Each structure stands twice: as structure tokens, then as C-alpha cells.
Amino acid sequence: MQELTFRQAEEKDAGLILYFIKQLAEYEHMSDEVVATEELLREWIFEKKKAEVIFALENGEAVGFALFFHNFSTFLGRAGIYLEDLFVLKEHRGKGYGKALLKKLAQTAVERGCGRLEWSCLDWNTPSIDFYLSLGARRMDDWTGYRMAGAQLAGFAGE
């Protein structure tokens, strides 16, 4: 029988976090966009404490991860959790590990007094969309995400 447990990432896990990020990027056909390094992850996750990672462990081996950070809702007047990445290795899918990771994150949000748990999903990722909807999550159809990054961000900031 497989035993699923969870643990918070530690600084020594920077390489493992990067591995999961690269696996996710490959799944999303975005491998060429990954510029993260172990050093950057150490700095931003562990030194600056700008994000957190929870690993899902099957019999002690990391098989999935969730990377998240706090945001803030002015309407609720409290923090929330934004799930940046949720990923389970292909050979471990279908075992309920993604749901267990998301539930662990929901429990974390409730324990911390957060008002909500939010995330985004690529429009083409039907398996994930169906999964999220099956859990009772609702699509935010009246909101459109926007982003500035790289040269656009630097250029705009410099104006």
C-alpha cells in the first residue's frame, strides 16, 4: 500500500523544486521559458521568503509539489493563498495525489485564517480544468489576467 505524506520544502530542496518546475514546464510546452536556477530559488523562496513549497511524498519519495504565496484581498480584508504551481509526476497521476495536495493547501489556508485559495489554469488544459471543477472550484470568467514581464516590465518601469 502506498503512503502519501507531505512536507515543507527546505533550502536543500532547491534542486528538487527546480526539477518539478522543469517537469511542469515540459507538460505545459513552455520549457524554453524556464530561467529559474537553484540559486534564484534559494534566494526568493528561502532567503526572501516570497513563496513556499509543499511536497507530496509517496513512501518518502517526492512525487508532486505545490508552490504558493500569500496575496491580499481588499474586499475580504485578509490574506489569501495563490497557488502558482501544482504538479504530480506523470507516473503517479490518477492516485488522488493532486487532490490531496490541493486539499493540504486548502487546510493551510484555513489554518492561517486566509479568505480564499486561488490559481490560474491554461485554457487548453482540459484535464486540469475538469479536475478543478469536480472539486467545486469555480471559473472566474469575468476576470482576465494581465502580465508585464522582462523587457516590457523594465521599459514601463523606466518611463
Disulfide bonds with the S-S distance in Angstrom:
none
